[in-house]
Amino acid sequence: MTITKEQNDVPTLQASSEFDLSTYLGSYKKLVEEALDGFLPVQYPEKIYEAMRYSLLAGGKRLRPILCLSSCLMMGGTVEMATPTACALEMVHTMSLIHDDLPAMDNDDYRRGLLTNHKKFGEDIAILAGDGLLVFAFEAIASHTQGVPCDRLLRCITLIAKAFGAEGVVGGQVVDLESEGKPDISLETLNYIHTHKTGALLEACVLSGAILAGASEQDLQNLSLYAANIGLAFQIVDDILDITQTQEQLGKTAGKDLQAQKATYPSLWGLEESRRQAHKLIEEAKAALSPYGKKALPLMAIADFITSRSY
């Protein structure tokens, strides 16, 4: 498959002998960033919009919105119908990063190679910037999605809300904070933390795009298995990178997990077993997409990309 451009300059997929993930990610990243910029112009009071845009437009791979777009396309949907939700997912993710970096949480000074939001604007504005992004995310889905039946849209909004709430990211963060400094954290607890703190939102990214496109319940089960596996693999690789890469390579403070005495997969399994487990999860994720043939190439390539990050 290769990327082409239609008259409206939206990337689409056409079959060919190979799939170029780099081109695919680059094209959709550009689309997402242009859409994010358009969704959130600066207005009065300028400071809060500047703070929201500072973190939202700070870069990153944009994997979460791209997962949403990719699953929608695989299920026969369009880029247009999924773009507001894809952008909303990036807003929710950015909100979680802003709040996660706060002194009351992980107390980080750098994110994506830049000062964290609270270091740039102060803790009060950083909290409000995160709140603003979270609320605006749902406004963007509800106000800007076109060509999608209301029942699908409502299901999509409910899915994202649950993924970020106490049943998902928030719950995982609570258990993560409670587990700091404890030497006897079990694998079961560690899995709970990361299937909720990281995996829940990744699963919402994959499933939301498919829901918008009208995927069947069997399709959603397959995609849920794919998402659960890449979500856990993603966290394992993040744990490995935290102890094997520098701040310059990561774009954020390195070695934070060790300093905070957090349980990680390498601390429980060691580096080699952690790498083996990550690769196993990716293979299981790709196997869940086998019914979809070439239409699943983007999602399969993204799964491989997760473990190809340098570690």
LUMPAVO-946228 format. One record per residue (C-alpha): residue in three letters; chain; residue number from 1; z, y, x. Coordinates in Angstrom, 3 decimals. Last residue first. Layout:
<pts>
@res ALA&chain A&n NUM&z Z&y Y&x X
...
</pts>
This chain:
<pts>
@res TYR&chain A&n 311&z 23.164&y -0.114&x 15.932
@res SER&chain A&n 310&z 19.984&y 1.824&x 15.246
@res ARG&chain A&n 309&z 19.094&y 1.825&x 11.573
@res SER&chain A&n 308&z 17.034&y -1.318&x 11.024
@res THR&chain A&n 307&z 19.657&y -2.722&x 8.641
@res ILE&chain A&n 306&z 19.011&y -0.185&x 5.903
@res PHE&chain A&n 305&z 15.294&y -0.063&x 6.652
@res ASP&chain A&n 304&z 14.923&y -3.699&x 5.641
@res ALA&chain A&n 303&z 16.198&y -2.861&x 2.158
@res ILE&chain A&n 302&z 13.892&y 0.168&x 2.018
@res ALA&chain A&n 301&z 10.956&y -2.115&x 2.825
@res MET&chain A&n 300&z 11.889&y -4.431&x -0.029
@res LEU&chain A&n 299&z 12.175&y -1.506&x -2.443
@res PRO&chain A&n 298&z 8.769&y -0.169&x -1.395
@res LEU&chain A&n 297&z 7.111&y -3.626&x -1.468
@res ALA&chain A&n 296&z 8.335&y -4.495&x -4.975
@res LYS&chain A&n 295&z 4.984&y -3.892&x -6.697
@res LYS&chain A&n 294&z 3.486&y -6.328&x -4.214
@res GLY&chain A&n 293&z 5.165&y -9.301&x -5.896
@res TYR&chain A&n 292&z 7.543&y -8.532&x -8.756
@res PRO&chain A&n 291&z 9.197&y -11.938&x -9.231
@res SER&chain A&n 290&z 10.424&y -11.912&x -5.588
@res LEU&chain A&n 289&z 12.690&y -8.902&x -6.093
@res ALA&chain A&n 288&z 15.979&y -10.858&x -6.071
@res ALA&chain A&n 287&z 14.858&y -12.485&x -2.801
@res LYS&chain A&n 286&z 14.772&y -9.037&x -1.213
@res ALA&chain A&n 285&z 18.445&y -8.482&x -1.944
@res GLU&chain A&n 284&z 19.377&y -11.934&x -0.643
@res GLU&chain A&n 283&z 17.565&y -11.182&x 2.617
@res ILE&chain A&n 282&z 19.361&y -7.849&x 2.852
@res LEU&chain A&n 281&z 22.740&y -9.481&x 2.301
@res LYS&chain A&n 280&z 22.094&y -11.983&x 5.100
@res HIS&chain A&n 279&z 21.107&y -9.163&x 7.464
@res ALA&chain A&n 278&z 24.364&y -7.346&x 6.766
@res GLN&chain A&n 277&z 26.396&y -10.533&x 7.239
@res ARG&chain A&n 276&z 24.797&y -11.188&x 10.619
@res ARG&chain A&n 275&z 25.436&y -7.630&x 11.794
@res SER&chain A&n 274&z 29.094&y -7.887&x 10.741
@res GLU&chain A&n 273&z 29.339&y -11.254&x 12.509
@res GLU&chain A&n 272&z 28.084&y -9.655&x 15.710
@res LEU&chain A&n 271&z 30.321&y -6.589&x 15.502
@res GLY&chain A&n 270&z 33.675&y -8.254&x 14.781
@res TRP&chain A&n 269&z 34.663&y -9.762&x 11.451
@res LEU&chain A&n 268&z 37.749&y -7.874&x 10.232
@res SER&chain A&n 267&z 37.598&y -4.762&x 12.427
@res PRO&chain A&n 266&z 33.790&y -4.868&x 12.271
@res TYR&chain A&n 265&z 33.957&y -4.866&x 8.449
@res THR&chain A&n 264&z 36.282&y -1.878&x 8.362
@res ALA&chain A&n 263&z 39.991&y -1.347&x 7.699
@res LYS&chain A&n 262&z 40.905&y 2.281&x 8.221
@res GLN&chain A&n 261&z 43.268&y 3.381&x 10.955
@res ALA&chain A&n 260&z 42.327&y 7.043&x 10.418
@res GLN&chain A&n 259&z 41.291&y 7.379&x 14.061
@res LEU&chain A&n 258&z 39.353&y 4.106&x 13.907
@res ASP&chain A&n 257&z 37.508&y 5.144&x 10.765
@res LYS&chain A&n 256&z 36.740&y 8.571&x 12.223
@res GLY&chain A&n 255&z 35.046&y 7.141&x 15.317
@res ALA&chain A&n 254&z 32.103&y 9.531&x 15.184
@res THR&chain A&n 253&z 32.215&y 12.955&x 13.551
@res LYS&chain A&n 252&z 28.990&y 13.690&x 11.730
@res GLY&chain A&n 251&z 25.278&y 13.974&x 12.575
@res LEU&chain A&n 250&z 25.352&y 10.295&x 13.492
@res GLN&chain A&n 249&z 23.397&y 10.486&x 16.742
@res GLU&chain A&n 248&z 25.061&y 13.713&x 17.899
@res GLN&chain A&n 247&z 28.496&y 12.423&x 16.893
@res THR&chain A&n 246&z 27.915&y 9.358&x 19.057
@res GLN&chain A&n 245&z 27.024&y 5.836&x 17.989
@res THR&chain A&n 244&z 28.625&y 2.384&x 18.284
@res ILE&chain A&n 243&z 31.931&y 2.765&x 16.405
@res ASP&chain A&n 242&z 30.789&y 4.632&x 13.308
@res LEU&chain A&n 241&z 27.425&y 2.868&x 13.495
@res ILE&chain A&n 240&z 29.049&y -0.498&x 12.771
@res ASP&chain A&n 239&z 30.936&y 0.815&x 9.747
@res ASP&chain A&n 238&z 27.747&y 2.452&x 8.445
@res VAL&chain A&n 237&z 25.916&y -0.879&x 8.896
@res ILE&chain A&n 236&z 28.561&y -2.655&x 6.820
@res GLN&chain A&n 235&z 28.337&y 0.093&x 4.216
@res PHE&chain A&n 234&z 24.566&y -0.215&x 3.823
@res ALA&chain A&n 233&z 24.838&y -4.008&x 3.640
@res LEU&chain A&n 232&z 27.274&y -3.658&x 0.740
@res GLY&chain A&n 231&z 24.924&y -1.351&x -1.142
@res ILE&chain A&n 230&z 21.842&y -3.395&x -0.253
@res ASN&chain A&n 229&z 23.428&y -6.460&x -1.834
@res ALA&chain A&n 228&z 24.675&y -4.769&x -4.986
@res ALA&chain A&n 227&z 21.313&y -3.038&x -5.452
@res TYR&chain A&n 226&z 19.241&y -6.214&x -5.282
@res LEU&chain A&n 225&z 21.602&y -8.021&x -7.649
@res SER&chain A&n 224&z 21.437&y -5.090&x -10.075
@res LEU&chain A&n 223&z 17.653&y -5.058&x -9.765
@res ASN&chain A&n 222&z 17.416&y -8.676&x -10.856
@res GLN&chain A&n 221&z 19.820&y -8.118&x -13.748
@res LEU&chain A&n 220&z 17.931&y -4.981&x -14.768
@res ASP&chain A&n 219&z 14.654&y -6.896&x -14.828
@res GLN&chain A&n 218&z 16.252&y -9.566&x -16.990
@res GLU&chain A&n 217&z 17.514&y -6.882&x -19.387
@res SER&chain A&n 216&z 13.986&y -5.507&x -19.667
@res ALA&chain A&n 215&z 12.864&y -2.299&x -17.949
@res GLY&chain A&n 214&z 11.942&y 0.687&x -20.134
@res ALA&chain A&n 213&z 10.806&y 3.125&x -17.440
@res LEU&chain A&n 212&z 13.938&y 5.259&x -17.774
@res ILE&chain A&n 211&z 16.026&y 2.101&x -17.428
@res ALA&chain A&n 210&z 14.248&y 1.166&x -14.180
@res GLY&chain A&n 209&z 14.923&y 4.572&x -12.644
@res SER&chain A&n 208&z 18.556&y 4.380&x -13.690
@res LEU&chain A&n 207&z 19.006&y 0.863&x -12.315
@res VAL&chain A&n 206&z 18.190&y 1.650&x -8.683
@res CYS&chain A&n 205&z 20.154&y 4.880&x -8.438
@res ALA&chain A&n 204&z 23.051&y 3.487&x -10.475
@res GLU&chain A&n 203&z 23.282&y 0.562&x -8.054
@res LEU&chain A&n 202&z 23.445&y 2.989&x -5.137
@res LEU&chain A&n 201&z 26.206&y 4.886&x -6.959
@res ALA&chain A&n 200&z 28.274&y 1.751&x -7.497
@res GLY&chain A&n 199&z 27.703&y 0.406&x -3.979
@res THR&chain A&n 198&z 29.284&y 3.179&x -1.947
@res LYS&chain A&n 197&z 32.801&y 3.841&x -3.284
@res HIS&chain A&n 196&z 32.846&y 0.982&x -5.789
@res THR&chain A&n 195&z 31.321&y -1.936&x -3.879
@res HIS&chain A&n 194&z 32.891&y -0.333&x -0.819
@res ILE&chain A&n 193&z 36.503&y -0.220&x -1.869
@res TYR&chain A&n 192&z 36.418&y -3.551&x -3.688
@res ASN&chain A&n 191&z 34.876&y -5.274&x -0.663
@res LEU&chain A&n 190&z 37.665&y -3.911&x 1.538
@res THR&chain A&n 189&z 40.242&y -5.130&x -0.950
@res GLU&chain A&n 188&z 38.754&y -8.652&x -1.011
@res LEU&chain A&n 187&z 38.420&y -8.661&x 2.786
@res SER&chain A&n 186&z 42.161&y -8.091&x 2.967
@res ILE&chain A&n 185&z 43.959&y -5.006&x 4.267
@res ASP&chain A&n 184&z 46.831&y -6.135&x 6.523
@res PRO&chain A&n 183&z 47.077&y -3.319&x 9.076
@res LYS&chain A&n 182&z 47.749&y -0.497&x 6.582
@res GLY&chain A&n 181&z 46.988&y 2.903&x 8.093
@res GLU&chain A&n 180&z 44.628&y 3.928&x 5.316
@res SER&chain A&n 179&z 44.644&y 1.546&x 2.333
@res GLU&chain A&n 178&z 45.813&y 4.051&x -0.290
@res LEU&chain A&n 177&z 42.987&y 6.406&x 0.638
@res ASP&chain A&n 176&z 40.389&y 3.637&x 0.296
@res VAL&chain A&n 175&z 41.926&y 2.467&x -2.998
@res VAL&chain A&n 174&z 41.557&y 5.995&x -4.381
@res GLN&chain A&n 173&z 38.028&y 6.363&x -3.000
@res GLY&chain A&n 172&z 36.912&y 3.153&x -4.686
@res GLY&chain A&n 171&z 38.261&y 4.358&x -8.020
@res VAL&chain A&n 170&z 36.447&y 7.684&x -7.675
@res VAL&chain A&n 169&z 33.171&y 6.012&x -6.696
@res GLY&chain A&n 168&z 33.108&y 3.455&x -9.525
@res GLU&chain A&n 167&z 35.296&y 2.583&x -12.499
@res ALA&chain A&n 166&z 37.280&y 5.800&x -12.000
@res GLY&chain A&n 165&z 34.099&y 7.824&x -12.330
@res PHE&chain A&n 164&z 30.887&y 7.974&x -10.279
@res ALA&chain A&n 163&z 29.228&y 4.812&x -11.485
@res LYS&chain A&n 162&z 30.539&y 5.360&x -15.018
@res ALA&chain A&n 161&z 28.864&y 8.787&x -15.247
@res ILE&chain A&n 160&z 25.632&y 7.437&x -13.740
@res LEU&chain A&n 159&z 25.406&y 4.589&x -16.254
@res THR&chain A&n 158&z 26.244&y 6.823&x -19.211
@res ILE&chain A&n 157&z 23.484&y 9.271&x -18.254
@res CYS&chain A&n 156&z 20.948&y 6.447&x -17.969
@res ARG&chain A&n 155&z 21.965&y 4.898&x -21.280
@res LEU&chain A&n 154&z 21.590&y 8.289&x -22.957
@res LEU&chain A&n 153&z 18.135&y 8.764&x -21.461
@res ARG&chain A&n 152&z 17.039&y 5.298&x -22.540
@res ASP&chain A&n 151&z 18.238&y 5.928&x -26.100
@res CYS&chain A&n 150&z 16.577&y 9.357&x -26.159
@res PRO&chain A&n 149&z 13.111&y 7.990&x -25.417
@res VAL&chain A&n 148&z 11.605&y 9.270&x -22.131
@res GLY&chain A&n 147&z 8.536&y 11.523&x -21.891
@res GLN&chain A&n 146&z 10.360&y 14.492&x -20.426
@res THR&chain A&n 145&z 13.592&y 14.839&x -18.459
@res HIS&chain A&n 144&z 14.492&y 18.494&x -17.797
@res SER&chain A&n 143&z 17.424&y 19.363&x -20.024
@res ALA&chain A&n 142&z 19.446&y 16.140&x -20.206
@res ILE&chain A&n 141&z 18.879&y 15.011&x -16.632
@res ALA&chain A&n 140&z 19.357&y 18.472&x -15.129
@res GLU&chain A&n 139&z 22.456&y 19.161&x -17.220
@res PHE&chain A&n 138&z 23.931&y 15.905&x -15.951
@res ALA&chain A&n 137&z 23.462&y 16.959&x -12.343
@res PHE&chain A&n 136&z 24.667&y 20.491&x -13.113
@res VAL&chain A&n 135&z 28.144&y 19.156&x -13.826
@res LEU&chain A&n 134&z 28.466&y 17.314&x -10.532
@res LEU&chain A&n 133&z 26.851&y 20.098&x -8.523
@res GLY&chain A&n 132&z 29.214&y 22.722&x -9.897
@res ASP&chain A&n 131&z 32.288&y 20.602&x -9.224
@res GLY&chain A&n 130&z 31.176&y 20.068&x -5.639
@res ALA&chain A&n 129&z 30.586&y 23.782&x -5.175
@res LEU&chain A&n 128&z 33.976&y 24.478&x -6.756
@res ILE&chain A&n 127&z 35.755&y 22.258&x -4.249
@res ALA&chain A&n 126&z 33.797&y 23.807&x -1.388
@res ILE&chain A&n 125&z 34.553&y 27.334&x -2.683
@res ASP&chain A&n 124&z 38.317&y 26.706&x -2.527
@res GLU&chain A&n 123&z 38.200&y 24.832&x 0.781
@res GLY&chain A&n 122&z 36.443&y 27.607&x 2.669
@res PHE&chain A&n 121&z 32.730&y 28.499&x 2.862
@res LYS&chain A&n 120&z 31.467&y 27.072&x 6.169
@res LYS&chain A&n 119&z 34.341&y 24.773&x 7.142
@res HIS&chain A&n 118&z 34.719&y 23.741&x 3.506
@res ASN&chain A&n 117&z 31.034&y 22.836&x 3.307
@res THR&chain A&n 116&z 30.994&y 20.723&x 6.450
@res LEU&chain A&n 115&z 29.568&y 22.331&x 9.581
@res LEU&chain A&n 114&z 26.103&y 20.999&x 10.289
@res GLY&chain A&n 113&z 24.720&y 17.892&x 12.011
@res ARG&chain A&n 112&z 24.320&y 15.966&x 8.759
@res ARG&chain A&n 111&z 28.033&y 16.488&x 8.053
@res TYR&chain A&n 110&z 30.528&y 18.013&x 10.487
@res ASP&chain A&n 109&z 34.189&y 19.073&x 10.372
@res ASP&chain A&n 108&z 35.628&y 16.059&x 8.579
@res ASN&chain A&n 107&z 39.054&y 15.912&x 6.915
@res ASP&chain A&n 106&z 38.639&y 12.467&x 5.312
@res MET&chain A&n 105&z 40.401&y 13.330&x 2.032
@res ALA&chain A&n 104&z 42.921&y 16.177&x 1.684
@res PRO&chain A&n 103&z 41.182&y 18.012&x 4.542
@res LEU&chain A&n 102&z 37.897&y 17.959&x 2.572
@res ASP&chain A&n 101&z 34.987&y 15.832&x 3.828
@res ASP&chain A&n 100&z 35.088&y 13.447&x 0.838
@res HIS&chain A&n 99&z 34.850&y 16.430&x -1.530
@res ILE&chain A&n 98&z 31.603&y 17.709&x -0.024
@res LEU&chain A&n 97&z 30.241&y 14.179&x 0.389
@res SER&chain A&n 96&z 30.960&y 13.246&x -3.240
@res MET&chain A&n 95&z 29.256&y 16.422&x -4.450
@res THR&chain A&n 94&z 26.233&y 15.551&x -2.335
@res HIS&chain A&n 93&z 26.009&y 12.130&x -4.011
@res VAL&chain A&n 92&z 26.231&y 13.718&x -7.459
@res MET&chain A&n 91&z 23.496&y 16.203&x -6.538
@res GLU&chain A&n 90&z 21.338&y 13.447&x -5.039
@res LEU&chain A&n 89&z 21.724&y 11.458&x -8.261
@res ALA&chain A&n 88&z 20.715&y 14.525&x -10.268
@res CYS&chain A&n 87&z 17.559&y 14.847&x -8.184
@res ALA&chain A&n 86&z 16.527&y 11.285&x -8.997
@res THR&chain A&n 85&z 17.424&y 11.881&x -12.649
@res PRO&chain A&n 84&z 15.222&y 14.975&x -12.829
@res THR&chain A&n 83&z 12.401&y 13.170&x -10.948
@res ALA&chain A&n 82&z 12.330&y 10.010&x -13.102
@res MET&chain A&n 81&z 9.914&y 10.970&x -15.890
@res GLU&chain A&n 80&z 7.592&y 12.801&x -13.506
@res VAL&chain A&n 79&z 7.407&y 9.989&x -10.963
@res THR&chain A&n 78&z 6.078&y 7.654&x -13.622
@res GLY&chain A&n 77&z 7.180&y 4.376&x -15.182
@res GLY&chain A&n 76&z 5.688&y 0.905&x -14.817
@res MET&chain A&n 75&z 8.806&y -1.004&x -13.748
@res MET&chain A&n 74&z 7.947&y -0.672&x -10.051
@res LEU&chain A&n 73&z 7.450&y 3.070&x -10.545
@res CYS&chain A&n 72&z 10.934&y 3.500&x -12.028
@res SER&chain A&n 71&z 12.455&y 1.352&x -9.272
@res SER&chain A&n 70&z 10.786&y 3.500&x -6.622
@res LEU&chain A&n 69&z 11.800&y 6.839&x -8.164
@res CYS&chain A&n 68&z 15.451&y 5.811&x -8.378
@res LEU&chain A&n 67&z 15.448&y 4.370&x -4.865
@res ILE&chain A&n 66&z 13.869&y 7.606&x -3.635
@res PRO&chain A&n 65&z 16.672&y 9.589&x -5.257
@res ARG&chain A&n 64&z 19.244&y 7.534&x -3.344
@res LEU&chain A&n 63&z 17.370&y 7.330&x -0.059
@res ARG&chain A&n 62&z 17.172&y 11.108&x 0.362
@res LYS&chain A&n 61&z 17.080&y 10.621&x 4.175
@res GLY&chain A&n 60&z 19.361&y 13.548&x 4.913
@res GLY&chain A&n 59&z 18.674&y 17.241&x 4.843
@res ALA&chain A&n 58&z 21.056&y 20.142&x 4.292
@res LEU&chain A&n 57&z 19.485&y 21.091&x 0.956
@res LEU&chain A&n 56&z 22.370&y 19.922&x -1.243
@res SER&chain A&n 55&z 25.036&y 21.000&x 1.238
@res TYR&chain A&n 54&z 23.998&y 24.623&x 1.643
@res ARG&chain A&n 53&z 22.516&y 24.747&x -1.868
@res MET&chain A&n 52&z 25.931&y 24.331&x -3.495
@res ALA&chain A&n 51&z 27.514&y 26.857&x -1.135
@res GLU&chain A&n 50&z 24.720&y 29.382&x -1.711
@res TYR&chain A&n 49&z 25.042&y 28.866&x -5.464
@res ILE&chain A&n 48&z 28.784&y 29.499&x -5.264
@res LYS&chain A&n 47&z 28.387&y 32.610&x -3.147
@res GLU&chain A&n 46&z 25.616&y 34.165&x -5.246
@res PRO&chain A&n 45&z 27.694&y 34.760&x -8.365
@res TYR&chain A&n 44&z 25.049&y 35.538&x -9.588
@res GLN&chain A&n 43&z 21.827&y 33.696&x -8.850
@res VAL&chain A&n 42&z 20.430&y 31.466&x -6.098
@res PRO&chain A&n 41&z 17.889&y 28.918&x -7.337
@res LEU&chain A&n 40&z 19.009&y 25.326&x -8.109
@res PHE&chain A&n 39&z 16.367&y 23.199&x -9.826
@res GLY&chain A&n 38&z 13.506&y 24.531&x -7.724
@res ASP&chain A&n 37&z 15.133&y 23.664&x -4.400
@res LEU&chain A&n 36&z 15.998&y 20.213&x -5.700
@res ALA&chain A&n 35&z 12.377&y 19.656&x -6.792
@res GLU&chain A&n 34&z 11.016&y 20.686&x -3.398
@res GLU&chain A&n 33&z 13.544&y 18.404&x -1.712
@res VAL&chain A&n 32&z 12.639&y 15.463&x -3.931
@res LEU&chain A&n 31&z 8.877&y 15.812&x -3.361
@res LYS&chain A&n 30&z 9.329&y 16.171&x 0.396
@res LYS&chain A&n 29&z 11.549&y 13.081&x 0.494
@res TYR&chain A&n 28&z 8.931&y 11.255&x -1.566
@res SER&chain A&n 27&z 6.187&y 11.943&x 0.942
@res GLY&chain A&n 26&z 8.320&y 11.206&x 4.004
@res LEU&chain A&n 25&z 9.735&y 7.994&x 2.577
@res TYR&chain A&n 24&z 6.273&y 6.647&x 1.782
@res THR&chain A&n 23&z 4.788&y 7.750&x 5.104
@res SER&chain A&n 22&z 7.597&y 6.048&x 7.019
@res LEU&chain A&n 21&z 7.458&y 2.977&x 4.799
@res ASP&chain A&n 20&z 3.807&y 2.283&x 5.533
@res PHE&chain A&n 19&z 2.868&y -0.771&x 3.447
@res GLU&chain A&n 18&z -0.034&y -2.869&x 4.630
@res SER&chain A&n 17&z -3.224&y -4.485&x 3.315
@res SER&chain A&n 16&z -3.874&y -1.962&x 0.580
@res ALA&chain A&n 15&z -2.759&y -1.362&x -2.998
@res GLN&chain A&n 14&z -2.352&y 2.179&x -4.279
@res LEU&chain A&n 13&z 0.898&y 4.037&x -4.743
@res THR&chain A&n 12&z 1.418&y 7.557&x -6.026
@res PRO&chain A&n 11&z 2.660&y 10.780&x -4.435
@res VAL&chain A&n 10&z 2.717&y 13.776&x -6.810
@res ASP&chain A&n 9&z 0.338&y 16.576&x -5.783
@res ASN&chain A&n 8&z -0.562&y 17.407&x -9.402
@res GLN&chain A&n 7&z -4.149&y 16.381&x -8.687
@res GLU&chain A&n 6&z -2.987&y 12.975&x -7.480
@res LYS&chain A&n 5&z -1.929&y 12.367&x -3.938
@res THR&chain A&n 4&z -2.179&y 9.054&x -2.097
@res ILE&chain A&n 3&z 0.440&y 6.982&x -0.313
@res THR&chain A&n 2&z -0.576&y 3.605&x 1.045
@res MET&chain A&n 1&z 0.000&y 0.000&x 0.000
</pts>
